Amino acid sequence: MFSARDPEDVERFFRGLAEHAFHGRLGVVDPPLVDYVSDLLVRFIRNDPPGCGPGRFPEERPGDVVARMLAMVHDQPAARAADDYRRIGDYSLFWSGVYPEAVRPRQPIDLRATGKRAYRLAGALEPETAVAERRLFERLSVEFDVCVAGLAEVRRVWAE
C-alpha cells in the first residue's frame, strides 16, 4: 500500500511518474537524466530550500528568486559556484516545468535561458575528474526544454 508519509514510497511514486513521462510519453530514454529529474521533484516537493521559494516575500515570483540567487553567486570559489549554479538550474527547471503559470513573461529574467546557462556553468565548474557529473549537467543544459516538457507531463499525470 502507498503511504505519502513513507519517504521510499514518495521517491518511488515520483520516479515512476518521471519514467512514465520521459520514457513512455516523450520517448526520452536517458536513465541518469530521468533519475536526476525525479530526484529534483522529490527534493522540491518535500521541502522548499531555504531562501529559494515563493513565500519568503509574498510578492516574490520565481524569476525574482533566481535573480537574487544569481546575485549571490558572483565571487564564489569554483566548487561553491558549481553547487550554486546547479541550484539555480534546478530551481529554474522545477518552476518552468511544474508551475509554468507562476513564470510570467514580465519576470526580471528568462528562467529557461538562465536554467540552461546555469547547468552549463555548473558542469564547466565541476572538477575534471567528475566526468559523469559534467556530462549530466551538459545534457541538462542542452535538453532543458525536454526536461521542462517532461515535468509538465509529470504534473499532468499527477493531477489525474
CYANA upper distance limits for C-alpha pairs under 8 A (distance plus 0.5 A):
  2 PHE  CA      9 ASP  CA      6.65
  3 SER  CA      9 ASP  CA      6.65
  3 SER  CA     10 VAL  CA      8.04
  4 ALA  CA      9 ASP  CA      7.11
  4 ALA  CA     10 VAL  CA      6.34
  5 ARG  CA      9 ASP  CA      8.30
  5 ARG  CA     10 VAL  CA      8.04
  6 ASP  CA     10 VAL  CA      6.94
  7 PRO  CA     11 GLU  CA      6.70
  8 GLU  CA     12 ARG  CA      6.62
  9 ASP  CA     13 PHE  CA      6.48
 10 VAL  CA     14 PHE  CA      6.82
 10 VAL  CA     42 VAL  CA      7.84
 11 GLU  CA     15 ARG  CA      6.49
 11 GLU  CA     38 SER  CA      8.33
 11 GLU  CA     39 ASP  CA      8.06
 11 GLU  CA     42 VAL  CA      6.74
 12 ARG  CA     16 GLY  CA      6.44
 13 PHE  CA     17 LEU  CA      6.76
 14 PHE  CA     18 ALA  CA      6.51
 14 PHE  CA     38 SER  CA      6.26
 14 PHE  CA     39 ASP  CA      8.47
 14 PHE  CA     41 LEU  CA      7.38
 14 PHE  CA     42 VAL  CA      7.27
 15 ARG  CA     19 GLU  CA      6.55
 15 ARG  CA     35 ASP  CA      7.53
 15 ARG  CA     38 SER  CA      5.60
 15 ARG  CA     39 ASP  CA      8.06
 16 GLY  CA     20 HIS  CA      6.51
 17 LEU  CA     21 ALA  CA      6.58
 17 LEU  CA    154 VAL  CA      6.20
 17 LEU  CA    157 VAL  CA      7.92
 17 LEU  CA    158 TRP  CA      7.90
 18 ALA  CA     22 PHE  CA      6.44
 18 ALA  CA     34 VAL  CA      6.95
 18 ALA  CA     35 ASP  CA      8.50
 18 ALA  CA     37 VAL  CA      7.76
 18 ALA  CA     38 SER  CA      6.19
 18 ALA  CA    150 GLY  CA      7.69
 18 ALA  CA    151 LEU  CA      7.90
 18 ALA  CA    154 VAL  CA      6.54
 19 GLU  CA     23 HIS  CA      5.90
 19 GLU  CA     24 GLY  CA      7.64
 19 GLU  CA     34 VAL  CA      7.06
 20 HIS  CA     24 GLY  CA      5.38
 20 HIS  CA     25 ARG  CA      7.04
 20 HIS  CA    154 VAL  CA      8.50
 21 ALA  CA     25 ARG  CA      5.46
 21 ALA  CA     26 LEU  CA      6.82
 21 ALA  CA    150 GLY  CA      6.12
 21 ALA  CA    151 LEU  CA      8.15
 21 ALA  CA    153 GLU  CA      6.16
 21 ALA  CA    154 VAL  CA      6.26
 22 PHE  CA     26 LEU  CA      5.46
 22 PHE  CA     27 GLY  CA      6.49
 22 PHE  CA     28 VAL  CA      5.54
 22 PHE  CA     29 VAL  CA      7.46
 22 PHE  CA     34 VAL  CA      7.50
 22 PHE  CA    150 GLY  CA      6.07
 23 HIS  CA     27 GLY  CA      5.16
 23 HIS  CA     28 VAL  CA      5.47
 23 HIS  CA     29 VAL  CA      5.89
 24 GLY  CA     28 VAL  CA      8.43
 25 ARG  CA    153 GLU  CA      8.40
 26 LEU  CA    150 GLY  CA      7.60
 29 VAL  CA     34 VAL  CA      8.39
 30 ASP  CA     34 VAL  CA      6.65
 31 PRO  CA     35 ASP  CA      6.35
 32 PRO  CA     36 TYR  CA      6.59
 32 PRO  CA    136 LEU  CA      7.78
 33 LEU  CA     37 VAL  CA      6.80
 33 LEU  CA    136 LEU  CA      7.23
 33 LEU  CA    139 ARG  CA      8.12
 33 LEU  CA    140 LEU  CA      7.73
 34 VAL  CA     38 SER  CA      6.60
 35 ASP  CA     39 ASP  CA      6.56
 36 TYR  CA     40 LEU  CA      6.58
 37 VAL  CA     41 LEU  CA      6.79
 37 VAL  CA    147 CYS  CA      8.07
 38 SER  CA     42 VAL  CA      6.90
 39 ASP  CA     43 ARG  CA      6.68
 40 LEU  CA     44 PHE  CA      6.66
 40 LEU  CA     90 ASP  CA      7.48
 40 LEU  CA     94 PHE  CA      8.09
 41 LEU  CA     45 ILE  CA      6.37
 41 LEU  CA     94 PHE  CA      7.89
 42 VAL  CA     46 ARG  CA      6.42
 43 ARG  CA     47 ASN  CA      6.88
 43 ARG  CA     48 ASP  CA      8.22
 44 PHE  CA     48 ASP  CA      6.02
 44 PHE  CA     49 PRO  CA      7.94
 44 PHE  CA     94 PHE  CA      8.27
 48 ASP  CA     52 CYS  CA      7.20
 48 ASP  CA     53 GLY  CA      6.38
 49 PRO  CA     53 GLY  CA      7.33
 51 GLY  CA     56 ARG  CA      7.10
 52 CYS  CA     56 ARG  CA      8.41
 52 CYS  CA     65 VAL  CA      6.62
 52 CYS  CA     66 VAL  CA      8.43
 52 CYS  CA     69 MET  CA      8.40
 52 CYS  CA     91 TYR  CA      8.31
 53 GLY  CA     62 PRO  CA      7.79
 53 GLY  CA     65 VAL  CA      7.51
 54 PRO  CA     58 PRO  CA      7.19
 54 PRO  CA     59 GLU  CA      8.44
 54 PRO  CA     60 GLU  CA      6.25
 54 PRO  CA     61 ARG  CA      6.60
 54 PRO  CA     62 PRO  CA      7.20
 54 PRO  CA     65 VAL  CA      8.09
 55 GLY  CA     59 GLU  CA      8.33
 55 GLY  CA     60 GLU  CA      7.62
 56 ARG  CA     60 GLU  CA      8.00
 60 GLU  CA     64 ASP  CA      6.34
 60 GLU  CA     65 VAL  CA      7.35
 61 ARG  CA     65 VAL  CA      7.00
 61 ARG  CA    102 ALA  CA      7.45
 61 ARG  CA    103 VAL  CA      7.83
 61 ARG  CA    107 GLN  CA      8.10
 62 PRO  CA     66 VAL  CA      6.79
 62 PRO  CA     92 SER  CA      8.18
 62 PRO  CA     95 TRP  CA      7.43
 62 PRO  CA    102 ALA  CA      7.56
 62 PRO  CA    103 VAL  CA      6.97
 63 GLY  CA     67 ALA  CA      6.59
 63 GLY  CA    103 VAL  CA      7.51
 63 GLY  CA    107 GLN  CA      5.77
 63 GLY  CA    108 PRO  CA      6.39
 63 GLY  CA    109 ILE  CA      6.29
 63 GLY  CA    110 ASP  CA      7.83
 63 GLY  CA    111 LEU  CA      6.89
 64 ASP  CA     68 ARG  CA      6.77
 64 ASP  CA    107 GLN  CA      7.50
 64 ASP  CA    108 PRO  CA      6.90
 64 ASP  CA    109 ILE  CA      8.34
 65 VAL  CA     69 MET  CA      6.69
 66 VAL  CA     70 LEU  CA      6.56
 66 VAL  CA     88 ILE  CA      6.85
 66 VAL  CA     91 TYR  CA      8.02
 66 VAL  CA     92 SER  CA      7.79
 66 VAL  CA    109 ILE  CA      8.46
 66 VAL  CA    111 LEU  CA      8.23
 67 ALA  CA     71 ALA  CA      6.81
 67 ALA  CA    108 PRO  CA      7.61
 67 ALA  CA    109 ILE  CA      7.38
 68 ARG  CA     72 MET  CA      7.06
 69 MET  CA     73 VAL  CA      7.13
 69 MET  CA     84 ASP  CA      8.37
 69 MET  CA     88 ILE  CA      7.35
 70 LEU  CA     74 HIS  CA      7.82
 70 LEU  CA     88 ILE  CA      7.97
 73 VAL  CA     81 ALA  CA      6.45
 73 VAL  CA     84 ASP  CA      6.95
 73 VAL  CA     85 TYR  CA      8.09
 74 HIS  CA     81 ALA  CA      8.33
 76 GLN  CA     80 ARG  CA      6.56
 76 GLN  CA     81 ALA  CA      5.91
 77 PRO  CA     81 ALA  CA      6.50
 78 ALA  CA     82 ALA  CA      6.51
 78 ALA  CA    125 LEU  CA      6.44
 78 ALA  CA    126 GLU  CA      8.41
 79 ALA  CA     83 ASP  CA      7.09
 79 ALA  CA    125 LEU  CA      7.37
 79 ALA  CA    126 GLU  CA      7.44
 80 ARG  CA     84 ASP  CA      6.71
 81 ALA  CA     85 TYR  CA      6.48
 81 ALA  CA    122 ALA  CA      7.88
 81 ALA  CA    125 LEU  CA      7.97
 82 ALA  CA     86 ARG  CA      6.70
 82 ALA  CA    121 LEU  CA      7.43
 82 ALA  CA    122 ALA  CA      4.80
 82 ALA  CA    123 GLY  CA      7.70
 82 ALA  CA    124 ALA  CA      8.48
 82 ALA  CA    125 LEU  CA      5.79
 82 ALA  CA    126 GLU  CA      6.75
 83 ASP  CA     87 ARG  CA      6.81
 83 ASP  CA    122 ALA  CA      7.24
 84 ASP  CA     88 ILE  CA      6.78
 84 ASP  CA    122 ALA  CA      8.33
 85 TYR  CA     89 GLY  CA      6.61
 85 TYR  CA    118 ALA  CA      5.33
 85 TYR  CA    119 TYR  CA      6.89
 85 TYR  CA    121 LEU  CA      7.12
 85 TYR  CA    122 ALA  CA      5.70
 86 ARG  CA     90 ASP  CA      6.55
 86 ARG  CA    118 ALA  CA      6.89
 86 ARG  CA    119 TYR  CA      6.29
 86 ARG  CA    122 ALA  CA      6.01
 87 ARG  CA     91 TYR  CA      6.50
 88 ILE  CA     92 SER  CA      6.54
 88 ILE  CA    114 THR  CA      8.41
 88 ILE  CA    115 GLY  CA      6.94
 88 ILE  CA    118 ALA  CA      6.68
 88 ILE  CA    119 TYR  CA      8.49
 89 GLY  CA     93 LEU  CA      6.49
 89 GLY  CA    114 THR  CA      7.75
 89 GLY  CA    115 GLY  CA      4.67
 89 GLY  CA    116 LYS  CA      7.25
 89 GLY  CA    117 ARG  CA      8.29
 89 GLY  CA    118 ALA  CA      5.63
 89 GLY  CA    119 TYR  CA      5.88
 90 ASP  CA     94 PHE  CA      6.50
 90 ASP  CA    115 GLY  CA      7.79
 91 TYR  CA     95 TRP  CA      6.74
 91 TYR  CA    115 GLY  CA      8.35
 92 SER  CA     96 SER  CA      6.43
 92 SER  CA    111 LEU  CA      5.84
 92 SER  CA    112 ARG  CA      7.11
 92 SER  CA    114 THR  CA      7.76
 92 SER  CA    115 GLY  CA      5.65
 93 LEU  CA     97 GLY  CA      6.44
 93 LEU  CA    111 LEU  CA      8.30
 93 LEU  CA    112 ARG  CA      7.75
 93 LEU  CA    115 GLY  CA      6.82
 93 LEU  CA    144 PHE  CA      7.77
 93 LEU  CA    147 CYS  CA      7.95
 93 LEU  CA    148 VAL  CA      6.75
 94 PHE  CA     98 VAL  CA      6.17
 94 PHE  CA     99 TYR  CA      7.93
 94 PHE  CA    148 VAL  CA      8.18
 94 PHE  CA    151 LEU  CA      7.99
 95 TRP  CA     99 TYR  CA      5.45
 95 TRP  CA    100 PRO  CA      6.54
 95 TRP  CA    102 ALA  CA      7.83
 95 TRP  CA    103 VAL  CA      7.56
 96 SER  CA    100 PRO  CA      5.29
 96 SER  CA    103 VAL  CA      7.09
 96 SER  CA    111 LEU  CA      7.45
 96 SER  CA    112 ARG  CA      7.47
 96 SER  CA    148 VAL  CA      6.63
 97 GLY  CA    147 CYS  CA      7.86
 97 GLY  CA    148 VAL  CA      4.65
 97 GLY  CA    149 ALA  CA      6.83
 97 GLY  CA    150 GLY  CA      7.86
 97 GLY  CA    151 LEU  CA      5.28
 97 GLY  CA    152 ALA  CA      5.42
 98 VAL  CA    148 VAL  CA      8.19
 98 VAL  CA    151 LEU  CA      6.10
 98 VAL  CA    152 ALA  CA      5.88
 98 VAL  CA    154 VAL  CA      8.34
 98 VAL  CA    155 ARG  CA      6.48
 99 TYR  CA    103 VAL  CA      7.75
100 PRO  CA    104 ARG  CA      8.31
103 VAL  CA    107 GLN  CA      7.59
103 VAL  CA    111 LEU  CA      8.26
105 PRO  CA    110 ASP  CA      8.47
109 ILE  CA    114 THR  CA      7.85
110 ASP  CA    114 THR  CA      6.53
111 LEU  CA    115 GLY  CA      6.32
112 ARG  CA    116 LYS  CA      6.70
112 ARG  CA    144 PHE  CA      7.96
112 ARG  CA    145 ASP  CA      8.08
113 ALA  CA    117 ARG  CA      6.70
114 THR  CA    118 ALA  CA      6.43
115 GLY  CA    119 TYR  CA      6.72
115 GLY  CA    141 SER  CA      7.74
115 GLY  CA    144 PHE  CA      8.01
116 LYS  CA    120 ARG  CA      6.76
116 LYS  CA    140 LEU  CA      7.70
116 LYS  CA    141 SER  CA      4.76
116 LYS  CA    142 VAL  CA      7.43
116 LYS  CA    144 PHE  CA      6.59
117 ARG  CA    121 LEU  CA      6.64
117 ARG  CA    141 SER  CA      7.17
118 ALA  CA    122 ALA  CA      6.51
118 ALA  CA    141 SER  CA      8.20
119 TYR  CA    123 GLY  CA      6.66
119 TYR  CA    137 PHE  CA      5.70
119 TYR  CA    138 GLU  CA      7.07
119 TYR  CA    140 LEU  CA      6.83
119 TYR  CA    141 SER  CA      5.67
120 ARG  CA    124 ALA  CA      6.76
120 ARG  CA    137 PHE  CA      6.63
120 ARG  CA    138 GLU  CA      5.91
120 ARG  CA    140 LEU  CA      8.38
120 ARG  CA    141 SER  CA      5.97
121 LEU  CA    125 LEU  CA      6.55
122 ALA  CA    126 GLU  CA      6.81
122 ALA  CA    134 ARG  CA      8.25
122 ALA  CA    137 PHE  CA      7.13
123 GLY  CA    133 GLU  CA      7.22
123 GLY  CA    134 ARG  CA      4.77
123 GLY  CA    135 ARG  CA      7.57
123 GLY  CA    136 LEU  CA      8.11
123 GLY  CA    137 PHE  CA      5.44
123 GLY  CA    138 GLU  CA      6.55
124 ALA  CA    134 ARG  CA      7.12
126 GLU  CA    130 ALA  CA      6.82
126 GLU  CA    133 GLU  CA      7.77
126 GLU  CA    134 ARG  CA      6.68
127 PRO  CA    131 VAL  CA      8.50
130 ALA  CA    134 ARG  CA      6.69
131 VAL  CA    135 ARG  CA      6.68
132 ALA  CA    136 LEU  CA      6.63
133 GLU  CA    137 PHE  CA      6.66
134 ARG  CA    138 GLU  CA      6.73
135 ARG  CA    139 ARG  CA      6.69
136 LEU  CA    140 LEU  CA      6.64
137 PHE  CA    141 SER  CA      6.65
138 GLU  CA    142 VAL  CA      6.68
139 ARG  CA    143 GLU  CA      6.10
139 ARG  CA    144 PHE  CA      8.29
140 LEU  CA    144 PHE  CA      5.80
140 LEU  CA    147 CYS  CA      8.06
143 GLU  CA    147 CYS  CA      6.72
144 PHE  CA    148 VAL  CA      6.71
145 ASP  CA    149 ALA  CA      6.73
146 VAL  CA    150 GLY  CA      6.64
147 CYS  CA    151 LEU  CA      6.62
148 VAL  CA    152 ALA  CA      6.67
149 ALA  CA    153 GLU  CA      6.71
150 GLY  CA    154 VAL  CA      6.70
151 LEU  CA    155 ARG  CA      6.72
152 ALA  CA    156 ARG  CA      6.72
153 GLU  CA    157 VAL  CA      6.66
154 VAL  CA    158 TRP  CA      6.37
155 ARG  CA    159 ALA  CA      6.56
156 ARG  CA    160 GLU  CA      7.14
